Amino acid sequence: MKDEEAKIVLFCINCNKESPHTVNYIGSYLRSVSCNNCSRTIEIDRRHLRTVFAEDFINRILTKPHRMTEDMKKAVATLMPFFPKRLIREPIKVLKEIYEVLKKDNGKGSPKK
């Protein structure tokens, strides 16, 4: 997450009029708002920011496997027409051969004494 700064016009309760303000963000979270006329600054409590970041971080960690799986499904679906047909047929062919070999071995059974 990177810090961002935005310039906007807001109503300042200290100046009692609309004036330009500088708004600072940490990632997508508001950090502070400063009036450019009177220099009054309102900041968000850092402890609260840490709590919000921790919750966001934990949520991102827990949902990462699901998000990666969805991205992979989209990528495979998009690229499927461009895969060589042999890429799909060969593993199936090998599995069938393995199945046939195992079937023959199990079909013979053990010799009787």
N, C-alpha and C positions, 0 to 999 in steps of 0.2 A: 504494500500500500504506500502510495506516495502522497506527500503533502501538496495541497493545492490552495490557491488564493483567488478570490473573485471580487470584483468591484461591482457593487450594486447601490441603488438608491433606496434608502429605508427612512422611516420616520424615527427620529432620535428623540427620546423622551427628555434628554438633558438639554438639547438645543431647542426643543419644542417646534421642530420643523423637519421637512424632508431634506436629507443631506446624503452625500455619498458615504458609503461604508465599505470597509474591507472585511470580507468573510474568509476565514481560514478553515480548511478541512483537513482531516487526517483520513485518507482514503475516502470513504463515502460518509464519514461522520463529522459533524460540526464541532470545531474546536473553539473558535472565538469569533466575535463580531466587534469591530472597532469603528467608531465614528471618525471620519476624516476631518471634521470641523473642530470638535471639542476633545478629541482623542480619548473619549470614554470607551472602555473595553469591557465586554462581558465575555467571560471564559467559562467553559464547561469544566466541572470538577474532574480532575485527572483520575481519581479513584473510580468514578463512574465510567470514564473512558476505558480504563483497564478491564472493568467488568464486562463492558460491551464487547471489547476486542477479544477477551477470553471466550465469551459465549460464541462470537462469530467464528473464531478460530476452531473451537471444538466442533461446531456445526459443520464447518468446511472439511475437517478431518473425517468426521463420521459419514458424510455424504460423498466423499471422494470416490470410493469404489463404484457406487451407483452411477455417478456422473461419468466416470471413465467407461463403464460398460455401455451406457447410452451413446457416448461418443463413438465407441468402437462399432456398435450396431449401425449407426448412421454411416460411418466410413465404409464398412463392408457392403452395406446395401447400395451405396453410391458407386463403389468400385466393382461390384459383382459382374456387370456386363463386360468389363475389360479383363477379367481373369481368364486365363486359358482354360478350356474345358478339361484338359488333362489334369489340371491342378485338383479338380474335384473327383475325376474318375479314377485316377491312380490309387489314392488311399482306399477307396471303396473296393477296387480290384484286389489290392493286397489283403484287405480284411476278409474278402470272400475266399481267397486262397488259404489263408490261415484257418478259417472256419472249416474248409474242406479237409485240410490236413488233420485238424483236431477231431473232426467227425469220423474220419477213417480210423484214426488211432483208437478212439473210444468204441467204435463199431466192432473191432476185432475181438476185444475182450481179452481176458487172461486165459492162457491155455490150461486145460483141466489135467490133473494128475491122477 
